[in-house]
Amino acid sequence: LVRLAGRTPVMARRPYSLLHADLHRDNVIVSYGGSLPLICVDWELATYGDPLHDLATHLVRMRYPEHQWPEVIAAWEEAMRGIRPAAVNGLA
């Protein structure tokens, strides 16, 4: 275990927050005019934890092709930097 610990990168600190934990297109309502806010529904799996969990869940459940992942991650990062900058710590 000591050798494994030496090869494992240090975890980044991020502030925990409320997570939807099931964020995909069937759980988001977009208004016809495209104006904000988006409405997220189906909160039965909501939890408290690392904000990257919601990003990871979204990427997997939406089944984005791999070439679109950087665009989605960049959009998430930009949005989070505007409201909770510390949530993007260690994103890379």
ROGU-781318 format. One record per residue (C-alpha): x, y, z; chain; residue number from 1. Coordinates in steps of 0.1 Angstrom, whole numbers. Each point is the difference from the previous one (the first is absolute). Layout:
# residues N
r X=X	Y=Y	Z=Z	chain=A	n=NUM
...
//
This chain:
# residues 92
r X=0	Y=0	Z=0	chain=A	n=1
r X=29	Y=24	Z=6	chain=A	n=2
r X=11	Y=-4	Z=-36	chain=A	n=3
r X=-35	Y=6	Z=-12	chain=A	n=4
r X=-3	Y=31	Z=21	chain=A	n=5
r X=32	Y=13	Z=-16	chain=A	n=6
r X=-15	Y=-3	Z=-35	chain=A	n=7
r X=-34	Y=14	Z=9	chain=A	n=8
r X=-5	Y=37	Z=-7	chain=A	n=9
r X=-9	Y=23	Z=28	chain=A	n=10
r X=-38	Y=6	Z=1	chain=A	n=11
r X=-11	Y=36	Z=-5	chain=A	n=12
r X=-22	Y=17	Z=26	chain=A	n=13
r X=-34	Y=11	Z=-13	chain=A	n=14
r X=-29	Y=13	Z=20	chain=A	n=15
r X=-28	Y=-25	Z=3	chain=A	n=16
r X=-35	Y=10	Z=-11	chain=A	n=17
r X=-34	Y=-12	Z=-8	chain=A	n=18
r X=1	Y=-24	Z=-30	chain=A	n=19
r X=-28	Y=-10	Z=-23	chain=A	n=20
r X=18	Y=-33	Z=-7	chain=A	n=21
r X=-22	Y=-9	Z=-30	chain=A	n=22
r X=6	Y=29	Z=-24	chain=A	n=23
r X=-9	Y=-9	Z=-35	chain=A	n=24
r X=-23	Y=13	Z=-28	chain=A	n=25
r X=-31	Y=-16	Z=14	chain=A	n=26
r X=4	Y=18	Z=32	chain=A	n=27
r X=5	Y=35	Z=-14	chain=A	n=28
r X=-27	Y=23	Z=-12	chain=A	n=29
r X=10	Y=28	Z=-24	chain=A	n=30
r X=-25	Y=28	Z=-7	chain=A	n=31
r X=-12	Y=5	Z=-36	chain=A	n=32
r X=17	Y=34	Z=-2	chain=A	n=33
r X=33	Y=-15	Z=12	chain=A	n=34
r X=2	Y=25	Z=29	chain=A	n=35
r X=12	Y=-10	Z=34	chain=A	n=36
r X=-5	Y=-15	Z=24	chain=A	n=37
r X=2	Y=-37	Z=-10	chain=A	n=38
r X=-22	Y=-21	Z=22	chain=A	n=39
r X=14	Y=-32	Z=15	chain=A	n=40
r X=-26	Y=-26	Z=10	chain=A	n=41
r X=1	Y=-35	Z=16	chain=A	n=42
r X=21	Y=7	Z=31	chain=A	n=43
r X=-6	Y=-34	Z=16	chain=A	n=44
r X=37	Y=-9	Z=-3	chain=A	n=45
r X=12	Y=34	Z=13	chain=A	n=46
r X=29	Y=-2	Z=24	chain=A	n=47
r X=28	Y=21	Z=15	chain=A	n=48
r X=35	Y=-3	Z=-13	chain=A	n=49
r X=27	Y=8	Z=-25	chain=A	n=50
r X=-13	Y=23	Z=-28	chain=A	n=51
r X=20	Y=-20	Z=-26	chain=A	n=52
r X=-24	Y=-29	Z=7	chain=A	n=53
r X=-28	Y=18	Z=-18	chain=A	n=54
r X=23	Y=8	Z=-30	chain=A	n=55
r X=12	Y=-37	Z=-2	chain=A	n=56
r X=-36	Y=-13	Z=3	chain=A	n=57
r X=-12	Y=24	Z=-27	chain=A	n=58
r X=28	Y=-10	Z=-24	chain=A	n=59
r X=-7	Y=-37	Z=4	chain=A	n=60
r X=-38	Y=1	Z=0	chain=A	n=61
r X=-2	Y=23	Z=-30	chain=A	n=62
r X=23	Y=-23	Z=-20	chain=A	n=63
r X=19	Y=28	Z=-16	chain=A	n=64
r X=25	Y=-12	Z=-26	chain=A	n=65
r X=35	Y=2	Z=14	chain=A	n=66
r X=9	Y=29	Z=-24	chain=A	n=67
r X=-27	Y=22	Z=17	chain=A	n=68
r X=11	Y=-5	Z=36	chain=A	n=69
r X=25	Y=29	Z=-1	chain=A	n=70
r X=-27	Y=24	Z=-11	chain=A	n=71
r X=-24	Y=-12	Z=27	chain=A	n=72
r X=27	Y=1	Z=27	chain=A	n=73
r X=10	Y=35	Z=-11	chain=A	n=74
r X=-36	Y=13	Z=1	chain=A	n=75
r X=-4	Y=-15	Z=35	chain=A	n=76
r X=32	Y=15	Z=11	chain=A	n=77
r X=-9	Y=35	Z=-13	chain=A	n=78
r X=-34	Y=-2	Z=17	chain=A	n=79
r X=14	Y=-11	Z=33	chain=A	n=80
r X=28	Y=26	Z=0	chain=A	n=81
r X=-27	Y=26	Z=-1	chain=A	n=82
r X=-19	Y=-13	Z=30	chain=A	n=83
r X=24	Y=-22	Z=21	chain=A	n=84
r X=36	Y=3	Z=-13	chain=A	n=85
r X=14	Y=-25	Z=26	chain=A	n=86
r X=-22	Y=-28	Z=-15	chain=A	n=87
r X=23	Y=-2	Z=-30	chain=A	n=88
r X=31	Y=-7	Z=21	chain=A	n=89
r X=18	Y=-30	Z=-14	chain=A	n=90
r X=-23	Y=-3	Z=-30	chain=A	n=91
r X=28	Y=-10	Z=-23	chain=A	n=92
//
